[in-house]
Amino acid sequence: MRHRPGVERPPESRAFVDGALRDLRRSRWGPGAWAEFFWRCGLRSAEQARAHPLAALEVTVFHAGLGMLGWGGLKLVISWMLAITHLGLLGPHRRSVGLPNLISLLRANLPTTRLAPLVAVSTDVADGWLASRRSQTAFGAYADPLADVVFWTRYASAQEPSRLLGAAVIATWVLPLAAIVSGYFAAGRAIDYPRPALVRRLSAALQCLLAVRTLTGRIKESI
């Protein structure tokens, strides 16, 4: 889906991230500096979870519910950890994580079945439509494209036989994410996730292509 233009990271969140990354870079990424970095991030995350108790509860109950459906495993634990440690991106006034963001988290955790791309595209459209009708947050601006990366990479690895499309998935989602993460640490500051209109359209087209291939494959199997 779309990165939401104009949605800025809360100033206090950006200041914290910039400070932590700057200190890590100055230390030349030594083991002690990494330990200090993760300690600071853990304290900040706990503070923001306490400041957003409803959102923390929603995220925890949501992931627990997916686990009860059998959607467990390491990916579910990682999904919960990423969500619970980034509640500061909701800003100081947002109490709930919101339905659009829960839909994005759902997409990230979809099982990689043959029909999952159709569900993924539907959730992409749904969370975009809902987000456009309410105040948007940096949490959603980051969670939405990250959900695309996680689901489509897992799906292509498990189900897509075409090496060309597999390479397209990596080029569209994995490589840009790796570049952004590397840029964070190399620059020693937060870098906004760039999602120009052309990239968003190419991403949407690739999603639709994978979904259509799934649908046509199921039709051929039934004939």
Rosetta silent file (secondary structure, phi, psi, omega in degrees, C-alpha in Angstrom):
SEQUENCE: MRHRPGVERPPESRAFVDGALRDLRRSRWGPGAWAEFFWRCGLRSAEQARAHPLAALEVTVFHAGLGMLGWGGLKLVISWMLAITHLGLLGPHRRSVGLPNLISLLRANLPTTRLAPLVAVSTDVADGWLASRRSQTAFGAYADPLADVVFWTRYASAQEPSRLLGAAVIATWVLPLAAIVSGYFAAGRAIDYPRPALVRRLSAALQCLLAVRTLTGRIKESI
SCORE:     score description
SCORE:     0.000 S_00000001
   1 L     0.000 -164.926 -172.751    0.000    0.000    0.000 S_00000001
   2 L   -90.650  141.115  161.751    0.970    3.629    0.193 S_00000001
   3 L   -76.680  135.965 -172.030    3.396    5.399    2.431 S_00000001
   4 L   -86.145  106.297 -178.579    1.299    8.283    3.673 S_00000001
   5 L   -60.457  142.240  175.686    2.850   11.552    2.512 S_00000001
   6 L    87.869   -5.163  177.278    2.884   14.269    5.147 S_00000001
   7 L   -90.615  110.565 -175.539    2.800   11.896    8.140 S_00000001
   8 L   -98.551  146.810  171.817    5.792   12.863   10.244 S_00000001
   9 L   -61.526  136.094  177.806    7.443   10.901   13.021 S_00000001
  10 L   -52.934  138.555 -174.751    6.566   12.577   16.386 S_00000001
  11 H   -54.616  -40.922 -178.617    9.345   15.082   17.246 S_00000001
  12 H   -67.753  -32.350  177.170   10.225   13.413   20.553 S_00000001
  13 H   -68.321  -44.701  178.886   10.470   10.035   18.790 S_00000001
  14 H   -63.108  -40.780 -179.676   12.753   11.432   16.095 S_00000001
  15 H   -62.585  -41.984  179.581   14.925   13.160   18.705 S_00000001
  16 H   -64.254  -49.382 -177.987   15.349    9.921   20.647 S_00000001
  17 H   -61.480  -44.854  179.904   16.170    7.830   17.571 S_00000001
  18 H   -60.956  -41.984 -179.621   18.591   10.424   16.216 S_00000001
  19 H   -66.000  -44.321 -179.257   20.362   10.654   19.574 S_00000001
  20 H   -65.424  -42.915  179.325   20.649    6.889   20.042 S_00000001
  21 H   -68.846  -37.439  179.345   21.882    6.317   16.475 S_00000001
  22 H   -63.284  -43.940  179.522   24.302    9.235   16.679 S_00000001
  23 H   -66.196  -37.780  178.708   25.896    7.870   19.855 S_00000001
  24 H   -63.585  -42.518 -179.278   26.097    4.382   18.325 S_00000001
  25 H   -66.763  -41.489  179.858   27.828    5.750   15.236 S_00000001
  26 H   -62.230  -30.609 -179.328   30.268    7.825   17.256 S_00000001
  27 L   -82.854   -0.703 -178.374   31.297    4.728   19.182 S_00000001
  28 L    62.365   33.735  171.130   32.011    2.944   15.877 S_00000001
  29 L    58.368   38.318  177.364   29.418    0.295   16.667 S_00000001
  30 L   -70.274  162.063 -178.574   31.417   -1.445   19.394 S_00000001
  31 H   -56.398  -42.990  179.148   29.837   -4.272   21.446 S_00000001
  32 H   -64.508  -36.943  179.075   29.381   -2.048   24.500 S_00000001
  33 H   -67.169  -37.807  176.441   27.741    0.641   22.365 S_00000001
  34 H   -64.415  -41.255  178.525   25.317   -1.894   20.906 S_00000001
  35 H   -61.846  -43.765  178.126   24.406   -3.056   24.414 S_00000001
  36 H   -64.256  -39.513  179.633   23.818    0.558   25.466 S_00000001
  37 H   -60.752  -49.076 -178.801   21.773    1.188   22.298 S_00000001
  38 H   -68.668  -33.554  176.717   19.430   -1.754   22.913 S_00000001
  39 H   -63.853  -46.103  178.888   19.138   -0.868   26.607 S_00000001
  40 H   -63.090  -42.298  179.634   18.095    2.693   25.766 S_00000001
  41 H   -65.335  -38.651  178.364   15.643    1.469   23.141 S_00000001
  42 H   -63.811  -43.529  178.209   14.163   -1.034   25.587 S_00000001
  43 H   -63.307  -42.222  178.719   13.628    1.647   28.236 S_00000001
  44 H   -63.268  -42.423 -179.913   12.072    3.968   25.671 S_00000001
  45 H   -64.368  -42.706  178.318    9.758    1.221   24.409 S_00000001
  46 H   -63.086  -39.324  178.220    8.625    0.344   27.945 S_00000001
  47 H   -62.659  -43.542 -179.316    7.959    4.015   28.616 S_00000001
  48 H   -71.614  -31.758  175.509    5.852    4.364   25.483 S_00000001
  49 H   -65.229  -39.747  176.546    3.930    1.153   26.242 S_00000001
  50 H   -66.926  -33.183  179.959    3.038    2.623   29.647 S_00000001
  51 H   -76.626  -18.559 -179.752    2.010    5.870   27.948 S_00000001
  52 L  -126.978   63.419 -173.748   -0.225    3.944   25.495 S_00000001
  53 H   -62.499  -38.547  179.874   -1.794    1.200   27.652 S_00000001
  54 H   -65.296  -45.451  179.504   -4.823    0.648   25.417 S_00000001
  55 H   -62.389  -40.886  178.281   -2.695    0.338   22.283 S_00000001
  56 H   -62.369  -41.336  178.085   -0.331   -2.060   24.075 S_00000001
  57 H   -65.452  -43.208 -179.846   -3.299   -4.181   25.148 S_00000001
  58 H   -60.407  -46.715 -178.932   -4.774   -4.163   21.640 S_00000001
  59 H   -62.628  -41.134 -178.335   -1.506   -5.255   20.056 S_00000001
  60 H   -69.224  -46.445  179.552   -1.008   -8.022   22.619 S_00000001
  61 H   -64.233  -40.191  179.798   -4.570   -9.374   22.427 S_00000001
  62 H   -59.537  -49.273 -178.979   -4.502   -9.207   18.630 S_00000001
  63 H   -69.005  -35.129  176.135   -1.333  -11.282   18.359 S_00000001
  64 H   -62.834  -39.429  177.853   -2.543  -13.689   21.040 S_00000001
  65 H   -63.187  -41.428  177.293   -5.717  -14.182   18.983 S_00000001
  66 H   -64.149  -36.896  177.109   -3.688  -14.963   15.869 S_00000001
  67 H   -63.439  -37.785  178.477   -1.708  -17.458   17.910 S_00000001
  68 H   -67.203  -25.043  176.941   -4.929  -19.163   18.992 S_00000001
  69 L   -80.769   -2.269 -179.181   -5.832  -19.496   15.301 S_00000001
  70 L    92.348    9.791 -179.776   -2.636  -21.426   14.759 S_00000001
  71 L   -90.940   39.830 -174.496   -0.750  -18.527   13.186 S_00000001
  72 L   -79.608 -159.083  179.433    2.070  -18.911   15.676 S_00000001
  73 L   102.947  179.534 -175.572    5.777  -19.196   15.187 S_00000001
  74 H   -62.981  -36.196 -177.285    8.689  -16.825   15.226 S_00000001
  75 H   -62.679  -34.417  179.487    7.098  -14.378   12.794 S_00000001
  76 H   -69.439  -40.178  177.607    4.205  -13.763   15.192 S_00000001
  77 H   -63.861  -44.380  179.568    6.594  -13.088   18.085 S_00000001
  78 H   -64.104  -41.977  178.497    8.641  -10.700   15.941 S_00000001
  79 H   -58.381  -45.997  178.569    5.479   -8.955   14.742 S_00000001
  80 H   -62.910  -43.849 -177.981    4.348   -8.399   18.339 S_00000001
  81 H   -63.822  -42.214  179.019    7.777   -7.164   19.403 S_00000001
  82 H   -64.703  -39.784 -179.545    8.017   -4.687   16.523 S_00000001
  83 H   -69.570  -46.839 -174.962    4.533   -3.359   17.240 S_00000001
  84 H   -69.553  -25.557 -178.662    4.872   -3.113   21.018 S_00000001
  85 L   -91.385    0.203 -179.565    8.264   -1.396   20.779 S_00000001
  86 L  -123.317   24.538 -179.856    7.097    1.280   18.332 S_00000001
  87 H   -66.806  -18.833  175.733    3.983    2.611   20.046 S_00000001
  88 H   -61.657  -22.442  178.364    5.717    5.971   20.369 S_00000001
  89 H   -71.542   -9.896  175.046    5.026    6.430   16.650 S_00000001
  90 H   -72.737  -19.902 -176.860    1.343    6.820   17.524 S_00000001
  91 L    89.494  169.833 -173.287    2.157   10.212   19.002 S_00000001
  92 L   -74.903  -16.501 -172.133    1.256   11.590   22.434 S_00000001
  93 L  -108.779  -10.080 -178.842   -2.495   11.936   21.846 S_00000001
  94 L   -89.925  121.134 -178.307   -3.491    8.679   20.117 S_00000001
  95 L   -88.590  -43.502 -175.224   -4.673    6.046   22.615 S_00000001
  96 L   -96.356  148.982  176.498   -5.684    3.200   20.291 S_00000001
  97 L   -69.820  -27.242  174.359   -3.516    1.542   17.666 S_00000001
  98 L    91.217  146.711 -178.843   -6.512    1.759   15.311 S_00000001
  99 H   -61.215  -43.226 -179.875   -8.257   -0.657   12.970 S_00000001
 100 H   -57.952  -38.811 -179.441   -6.194    0.232    9.849 S_00000001
 101 H   -71.357  -34.424  176.097   -2.969   -0.618   11.668 S_00000001
 102 H   -66.065  -35.211  177.297   -4.385   -3.893   12.969 S_00000001
 103 H   -66.012  -39.281  176.538   -5.305   -4.793    9.393 S_00000001
 104 H   -62.235  -42.355  178.467   -1.707   -4.096    8.343 S_00000001
 105 H   -64.770  -35.285  175.787   -0.469   -6.364   11.148 S_00000001
 106 H   -61.071  -45.168 -179.222   -2.913   -9.010    9.968 S_00000001
 107 H   -61.182  -41.190 -179.403   -1.437   -8.863    6.457 S_00000001
 108 H   -61.348  -28.422 -174.752    2.099   -9.258    7.805 S_00000001
 109 L  -103.992    6.451  179.181    1.076  -12.465    9.586 S_00000001
 110 L   -58.463  138.492  173.414   -1.048  -14.105    6.867 S_00000001
 111 L   -67.432  150.589 -174.723   -0.135  -17.744    6.224 S_00000001
 112 L   -88.061   58.926  175.245    1.436  -18.262    2.808 S_00000001
 113 L   -81.697  170.753 -176.894   -1.396  -20.321    1.316 S_00000001
 114 L   -63.224  -32.367 -178.082   -2.238  -20.219   -2.372 S_00000001
 115 L   -93.925   -0.183 -177.580   -5.135  -17.804   -1.870 S_00000001
 116 H   -59.012  -35.897  178.920   -3.320  -15.567    0.617 S_00000001
 117 H   -58.285  -35.439  178.572   -2.368  -12.942   -2.049 S_00000001
 118 H   -65.195  -40.077  177.598   -6.062  -12.230   -2.660 S_00000001
 119 H   -67.103  -41.112 -178.448   -6.555  -11.647    1.063 S_00000001
 120 H   -61.818  -45.237  178.642   -3.388   -9.534    1.229 S_00000001
 121 H   -63.243  -40.232  179.180   -4.518   -7.243   -1.602 S_00000001
 122 H   -62.632  -42.330  179.532   -7.950   -6.909    0.027 S_00000001
 123 H   -68.434  -33.105  178.152   -6.418   -5.913    3.363 S_00000001
 124 H   -62.781  -46.258  178.300   -4.151   -3.439    1.586 S_00000001
 125 H   -64.881  -42.289 -176.802   -7.131   -1.721    0.003 S_00000001
 126 H   -64.616  -47.499 -176.918   -9.117   -1.854    3.258 S_00000001
 127 H   -70.661  -30.644  175.574   -6.480   -0.342    5.521 S_00000001
 128 H   -66.676  -42.292  179.913   -5.711    2.371    2.966 S_00000001
 129 H   -64.974  -43.596  179.989   -9.387    3.302    2.661 S_00000001
 130 H   -67.570  -41.288 -178.286   -9.870    3.387    6.429 S_00000001
 131 H   -65.132  -32.166 -178.360   -6.651    5.321    7.067 S_00000001
 132 L   -71.988  -11.841 -177.232   -7.612    8.000    4.555 S_00000001
 133 L  -107.406   13.029  176.759  -10.764    8.730    6.553 S_00000001
 134 L  -150.538  169.119  179.554   -9.156    9.392    9.919 S_00000001
 135 L   -62.386  134.642 -174.405   -6.093   11.063   11.358 S_00000001
 136 L  -100.315  158.435 -175.910   -3.022    9.119   10.305 S_00000001
 137 L  -128.129  159.665  175.127    0.033    8.210   12.338 S_00000001
 138 H   -65.352  -28.339  176.649    3.692    7.488   11.741 S_00000001
 139 H   -57.153  -48.317  179.450    3.017    4.022   13.194 S_00000001
 140 H   -68.228  -35.832 -178.769    0.762    3.252   10.232 S_00000001
 141 H   -64.450  -29.050  177.529    3.086    4.912    7.739 S_00000001
 142 H   -91.854  -39.283 -175.659    5.821    2.487    8.753 S_00000001
 143 H   -66.252  -36.626 -175.368    3.719   -0.592    9.537 S_00000001
 144 H   -63.681  -55.583  178.153    1.920   -0.622    6.189 S_00000001
 145 H   -66.731  -30.632  177.972    4.920   -0.936    3.825 S_00000001
 146 H   -66.506  -36.210  175.898    6.686   -3.217    6.310 S_00000001
 147 H   -62.350  -38.830  176.303    3.669   -5.546    6.231 S_00000001
 148 H   -61.225  -46.464 -179.705    4.014   -5.660    2.437 S_00000001
 149 H   -57.215  -49.456 -173.934    7.697   -6.548    2.729 S_00000001
 150 H   -65.990  -50.063 -175.792    7.061   -9.317    5.239 S_00000001
 151 H   -67.563  -51.440 -171.907    4.072  -10.963    3.573 S_00000001
 152 H   -68.992  -30.920  175.647    5.087  -10.787   -0.073 S_00000001
 153 H   -67.349  -44.300  178.128    8.643  -11.916    0.624 S_00000001
 154 H   -64.085  -41.996 -177.981    7.397  -14.923    2.589 S_00000001
 155 H   -65.148  -46.645 -178.622    4.783  -15.716   -0.056 S_00000001
 156 H   -61.796  -38.463  179.446    7.189  -15.501   -2.997 S_00000001
 157 H   -65.986  -35.224 -174.242    9.679  -17.721   -1.165 S_00000001
 158 H   -91.165  -32.045 -167.705    7.036  -20.343   -0.364 S_00000001
 159 H  -125.423  -23.786 -172.044    4.702  -20.314   -3.374 S_00000001
 160 L   -86.004  114.848 -178.028    5.973  -18.369   -6.380 S_00000001
 161 L   -78.044  -20.759 -176.541    7.713  -20.670   -8.912 S_00000001
 162 L   -76.984  120.765  177.269    8.889  -17.863  -11.196 S_00000001
 163 H   -67.306  -32.746  179.683   12.455  -16.804  -10.430 S_00000001
 164 H   -63.984  -45.952  178.787   11.870  -13.563  -12.310 S_00000001
 165 H   -69.343  -34.028  175.105    8.934  -12.620  -10.082 S_00000001
 166 H   -60.800  -41.713  177.356   10.872  -13.736   -7.030 S_00000001
 167 H   -66.642  -35.611  178.505   13.652  -11.346   -8.021 S_00000001
 168 H   -64.955  -38.570  177.524   11.058   -8.611   -8.597 S_00000001
 169 H   -62.161  -45.045  179.617    9.735   -9.105   -5.070 S_00000001
 170 H   -63.265  -43.639 -178.796   13.232   -8.748   -3.638 S_00000001
 171 H   -67.426  -34.093 -175.976   13.947   -5.646   -5.740 S_00000001
 172 H   -79.998  -37.461 -172.312   10.607   -4.037   -4.883 S_00000001
 173 H  -118.691  -45.743 -171.761   10.455   -4.695   -1.143 S_00000001
 174 H   -74.571  -48.543 -176.392   13.524   -6.317    0.399 S_00000001
 175 H   -63.765  -44.478  176.621   16.356   -4.256   -1.093 S_00000001
 176 H   -60.128  -39.931  179.294   14.779   -0.831   -0.354 S_00000001
 177 H   -64.135  -43.734  179.367   14.118   -1.899    3.255 S_00000001
 178 H   -62.194  -38.070  179.330   17.700   -3.138    3.648 S_00000001
 179 H   -66.024  -40.255  179.876   18.989    0.147    2.208 S_00000001
 180 H   -66.416  -46.117 -179.898   16.886    2.203    4.630 S_00000001
 181 H   -61.611  -44.151  177.925   17.955    0.161    7.669 S_00000001
 182 H   -62.443  -38.893  179.599   21.604    0.400    6.620 S_00000001
 183 H   -63.862  -36.189  176.455   21.171    4.123    6.067 S_00000001
 184 H   -53.417  -52.490 -173.510   19.864    4.572    9.618 S_00000001
 185 H   -77.048  -35.457 -179.948   23.057    3.221   11.144 S_00000001
 186 H   -68.266  -40.797 -178.218   25.467    4.645    8.569 S_00000001
 187 H   -82.759  -22.059 -177.635   24.026    8.173    8.825 S_00000001
 188 L    72.208   32.438  178.331   23.439    8.032   12.579 S_00000001
 189 L  -162.388  164.604  178.445   19.915    9.401   12.269 S_00000001
 190 L   -71.541  139.038  177.278   16.370    8.426   11.310 S_00000001
 191 L  -121.181  124.723 -179.945   15.661    8.290    7.584 S_00000001
 192 L   -67.134  144.436 -178.333   12.088    8.516    6.367 S_00000001
 193 L   -76.429  109.780 -176.236   10.902    5.616    4.231 S_00000001
 194 L   -77.444  129.436  178.351   10.636    7.067    0.697 S_00000001
 195 L  -135.875   73.053  178.356    7.599    5.925   -1.266 S_00000001
 196 L   -60.830  159.789 -176.145    7.320    7.976   -4.480 S_00000001
 197 H   -56.783  -40.771 -178.469    4.149    7.600   -6.548 S_00000001
 198 H   -63.535  -42.233  179.554    5.904    5.530   -9.224 S_00000001
 199 H   -65.276  -40.036  178.985    7.245    3.063   -6.654 S_00000001
 200 H   -63.524  -38.933  179.809    3.811    2.759   -5.036 S_00000001
 201 H   -69.296  -40.869  177.378    2.229    2.013   -8.413 S_00000001
 202 H   -64.068  -39.908  177.813    4.853   -0.585   -9.283 S_00000001
 203 H   -62.174  -45.992  179.315    4.369   -2.190   -5.881 S_00000001
 204 H   -63.166  -39.870 -179.748    0.593   -2.301   -6.363 S_00000001
 205 H   -64.701  -40.507  179.924    0.995   -3.729   -9.876 S_00000001
 206 H   -66.980  -40.028  176.334    3.296   -6.497   -8.621 S_00000001
 207 H   -59.815  -46.460 -179.330    0.854   -7.374   -5.839 S_00000001
 208 H   -64.057  -38.786  179.207   -2.008   -7.591   -8.324 S_00000001
 209 H   -62.700  -45.537  179.081    0.083   -9.729  -10.701 S_00000001
 210 H   -64.048  -38.407  178.961    0.916  -12.218   -7.947 S_00000001
 211 H   -67.461  -41.308  179.337   -2.735  -12.313   -6.869 S_00000001
 212 H   -65.231  -40.664  177.800   -3.941  -12.881  -10.458 S_00000001
 213 H   -60.540  -38.239  176.923   -1.415  -15.692  -10.940 S_00000001
 214 H   -64.586  -45.972 -178.011   -2.785  -17.326   -7.827 S_00000001
 215 H   -64.979  -46.113 -178.771   -6.370  -16.966   -9.005 S_00000001
 216 H   -66.843  -33.872  176.990   -5.710  -18.238  -12.533 S_00000001
 217 H   -64.079  -40.870  178.435   -3.723  -21.146  -11.129 S_00000001
 218 H   -66.767  -35.950  179.554   -6.641  -22.188   -8.935 S_00000001
 219 H   -65.708  -42.739 -179.937   -9.019  -21.934  -11.904 S_00000001
 220 H   -64.204  -37.230 -179.640   -6.771  -24.151  -14.046 S_00000001
 221 H   -65.990  -30.050 -177.070   -6.565  -26.735  -11.279 S_00000001
 222 H   -84.197  -11.824 -178.954  -10.348  -26.901  -11.078 S_00000001
 223 L   -82.242    0.000    0.000  -10.829  -27.455  -14.831 S_00000001
